Amino acid sequence: MPEAASATRATIGDSEFDRDTAVTRRAPGVYDIDLSAGWTIISAVNGGYLLAVLGRALADALPHADPFTISAHYLTASQPGPALVRTDVVRTGRTLSTGQASLFQYDEDGKEVERIRVLASYGDLGSLPDDVRTTAKPPAIPPMDQCIGPQDGPAPVDGSSAITDRLMLKLDPSTLGWALGASSGKGEMRSWFGLADGRDADPFALLLAVDALPPTAFEIGLKGWVPTVELTVHVRCRPAPGPLRVSITTRNLAGGFLEEDAEVWDSADRLVAQSRQLARVRLP
């Protein structure tokens, strides 16, 4: 078990992540949730956590349960507290269903503010064929006991990093030059990933995993908040029990924006999720 895991392992459906991403149906296509402060970085709610919240609402609204692809546009920063999710069924089919969802909060005048909007296609991951033809290879990450967790070094950004208390992250030391003031400039981040309470990953945890590591911008030599503009995740199969390995790379930073390409691999050496996001950075 990871060092951060509790003595009693949580299970899928009965964990802090499940409770904090659960939505309550108010009416058909309308859901309430109280966004937890436990998934914040600085003062904003993490984008992967938000994607899991919207993903659960769509799983309830659509006839299929598993996200296959989900694309999100982050319009304004979400804050801990009450939120409203509205879903709309776009199309239903035998193998795939498509829907869209938006998350709203209220400003000080009581006016609705849209925080995030997604379009997603859902299906049944258990029905997919086993045929795999790939040139992709799992990332080369040292054994977990040779990697570094957030508790072993300084906080990556000023302010709240409550989310790190809910994650098991063990980062590849070769991608941690930024923490020592000697960024490599390569734009790479690799880590072992899990939930701190020991809950195994499911498709919704994969939506969190792709956005849970420190930004690759740190290893390029930049500091501060790196807000997501757009994030698309492809869930390829249901992950096997055990810790995941996450690899994120950036090849191009231009005009104050960069891309982050993520791969998530499970304990059976399967590529279980991929993502690309466009993020904004603050240039010196």
Secondary structure, 3 states (H helix, E strand, C coil): CCCCCCCCCCECCECHHHHHHCCEEEECCEEEEEECHHHEEECEECHHHHHHHHHHHHHHHCCCCEEEEEEEEECCCCCCEEEEEEEEEEEECCCCEEEEEEEEEECCCCCEEEEEEEEEEEECHHHCCCCCCCCCCCCCCCCHHHCECHHHCCCCCCCECHHHHHEEEEECHHHCHHHHCCCCCCCEEEEEEEECCCCCCCHHHHHHHCCCCCCHHHHHCCCCCCCEEEEEEEECCCCCCCCEEEEEECCCEECCEEEEEEEEECCCCCEEEEEEEEEECCCC
